[in-house]
Amino acid sequence: MTPTPPDTLETGPTSIPRTLGRWGLATVLLTGGIGHLARPEEFLAQVPPFFPARDKVVYYSTFVEFALALALVLAGRHKVRVGWVVAAFFVAIFPGNISQLVTRTDAFGLDSDLARGVRLLFQPLLVAWALWSTGAWRAWRRSR
């Protein structure tokens, strides 16, 4: 018997803590998107120096964050799929956080290697938050 792909599983009703978790994560993404517009230079510090069109990366990531925030709130029966996409987004931007540490670029009040290094520890928590709050991790485990 072939397991059902995790993004096609119906997770059923969502618990109040998971719903609040999704909305909280949506708030984090919305706040990040607003921050991109208000302080683009801070976010530019996370784009590796060798990356082409660095300012456009900041600009486009604003809309990605807004879209993901909206998707988390309106996910409905697609919340598992949304969870995987949000988790993938957090994985995709992780190299920018590493770049900020390696290039010793100050931004967001992170003005030491220790502060920039500690920040790296929070990215896996965001991935876990996305997978937990959408039921994606539970759906994946059930599919196995």
N, C-alpha and C positions, 0 to 999 in steps of 0.2 A: 504494500500500500504506500503510495506516494504522499508525503505530508503536504498539507495545505499551506501555500505561501502565507507568511504572517500578515501581509498587507490585505489579504482577502478575508480574514477571519472576522466574524461579527463578534465584537467584544461585549455586546449587551449594554445594559444601563451602566452609566458611569457613576462611581461613588462621589459623594460631595467633596472629600479631600482631593480626589483626582481632578474633578472639575475646577476646584479652586486652584489647584496646581497648574492646570492649563491656562487659566485666566491670569495667574501670577506670572507665568512664563511669557504670556502674550504682553503683559505690562512691561516686563524686562525688555522684550524686543521692541515694543513701541517707544519706550524711553531711549533705547539705543538709536533707533531711527531718528527721533527728534534731536538727539545729541549730534548725529551726523550733520544735520542741517544747521544746528546752532554753533557747533565747534568743529568744522571739518578738519582743521589742522591737527586736532587731537587724534582723530581717526586716521589721518594720513600717516601719522607716526607708526601705525601698525602695518602699513603696506610695505613690503620689502622694497628696498631702494632699486633693485634691478627690475622690478615689475613694470611693464609698460602701462602707460595711461593711468598712473596712480590716482590722480584726482577723479577720474571716471569710476574707478573701482569704489571709491568712497561714495560717490554719487549714486551709483547703481545699487550698492549694498544697502543704502537707505530704503529704497523701494522693496528690496528683498525682505528686509526686516519688517516693514509695514505689512507686506503680503503674508509673511509667516505669522505675524501677530493676529491678523484677521483670520487666517486659516485655523489657528488654534481655537479661536472663539467660535467660529462657524463650522468646525470640522464635522459635526454630526457623525454619520456612519463611516466617514473617512478618517476618523481621528487616528487610527493606527498608521495609516499611510502618511498623514501629516506629521505624526511623531517621528517617523523615520526620516522624513525630509528635514525637519527641524534639527534632529540629531546630526544629520549629514552636514547641514549648514555650520553647526558649531565645530565639527571636525574640519571642515574646509577653511574656516577662518583661524584655526589654531596655528598654522605656520606664521601668520601675521603676529601673533603674540610671541612666538619664538623669535621672530625677527626683531621685535622691539627689545627683547632681552639681549640678543646677540649684538645688535648695533648700538646698544646702550642709549636708546632714544627715550628721552623723557616725555611723558604724556599721561594724562589722567592722574596727575600727582604721583606717578610711579617714577621716582627720581633716584632709585638705587637698584643694583642688581638683585638684592634680596627682595625688594618690593615687586620687581618685574618677575622674578622667579616664583614667588608665592602666588602671583596671579595665575600662572600656568596651572596651578593645582585646581583652580576653579572651573576650568574648561571641561574636564571630565564630569564634574558635578552638573553642569548645564546639559550635557549629553544624557546623563542618567535622568535628570529632571524631565527632559523631553520624552524619553522612552517610558518612564513611569507614568507621568501625568496623562499620556494618551493611551495607555494600555498596550503600547507597541511591544514592550519587553514581555509582558504576560502573553500576548498573542503569539509571539515567537516561540516562547517556551511551550505553549499548548500545541503548536504545530509540529513539534518534534516528537 
